[in-house]
Amino acid sequence: MSGVRGWCPGALRPMESGDGWITRIRPHGGRLSPSQAAGIANAARDHGNGLIDLTGRANLQIRGVTPDSHAPLIEALRALDLIDADIEAEQRRNIIVTPFADPETDGLAAKLEAALTASALPLPAKFGFAVDTGPAPVLWDIPADIRLERGADGRLILRADGCPHGAPCHSAAEALTLAGWFLAAGGAPEGRGRMAGLIARGTPPADAILTPAPALPTPVPGPVPQGMLVGLEFGQIEAEILAALAALGPLRMTPWRMLLIEGAGRVPALPGLIAEPDDPRLRLRSCTGAPGCRHAHAPTRALARQLAPHLPKGRVLHVSGCAKGCGWPRAADLTLTATPEGFDLIRGGCASDIPQPRGLPPARLPEVL
Ligand code: SF4
């Protein structure tokens, strides 16, 4: 099948970054068994630089992979059942699953994965699905074109992104029918387009009459009925720490830079883990910076850590090694972009937006914040 247009990085098609190749893993159903998580930790140590990102779509990325280490890495991940048959299947399997999944949710996610893997629908590269059928929707602000959710009466509904109502749903296969409707209705001319754009231009899909259940706010680190949610500083975890978490139980991925450790009652204090909901490090964003990235004009993460206590309550701080802004490609309350002359400050913008003031020395930054 070659109908999928554009591309997204994956495991089979890594992406180049300042510190080597990034190899992205899509855990099946958004969950890793303890042996899979421990295997990823080993693979990241053996074939990458030992750093693993948790992405905004609840995927993992092994960093620092090289042209020589990529093939053995893929073999190690294949043995853990984490590699798809080919690049197209990997790209189509773009599903995010609520970490608060019940057995019905797990079953729906598995059936949707199987249907998408077998499908020949020429969906755009970034076209994605959300299985958000836990006790209440939590993925409301995470991009997804087709959403399986609970209706206000607890029934399963299928909702096109951008449409306030969903249709009654009886099986995961109906999500593919809706994806087929999207294509037939002209949602992806020239292979590009998103569901919300199509809905904004015209008629909603048939039977979209049911109201979704009220959404819950984004969770914070701490105990939850399924176990313990733990935050990751900068959305990243070292292989040793991932191995330590794997020993505590199965892991559920989240899109909020947190992992859910199933069945855990407590988590030991480990470097880079955030256990408290009011920890200011939850509001830090930063790329690799120097010396890991050759494009960086300064170290970023140590500086962000130093500035965390000075960060006004509720504000998000992004420290970027250059104007590319890989660590947070959106606006933040405060962005510090490193330049050869010092740090530029951008308020309410991205790393490449117009700064005021420019060229600040690191020593002045606490006072400026
Ligand atoms: S923002 Fe610049 S310095 Fe940071 S990782 Fe991207 S390219 Fe490197």
Boltz pocket constraint, residues with backbone or C-beta under 6 A from the ligand:
constraints:
  - pocket:
      binder: B
      contacts: [[A, 18], [A, 287], [A, 288], [A, 289], [A, 290], [A, 293], [A, 294], [A, 295], [A, 296], [A, 297], [A, 320], [A, 321], [A, 322], [A, 323], [A, 324], [A, 325], [A, 326], [A, 327]]
      max_distance: 6.0
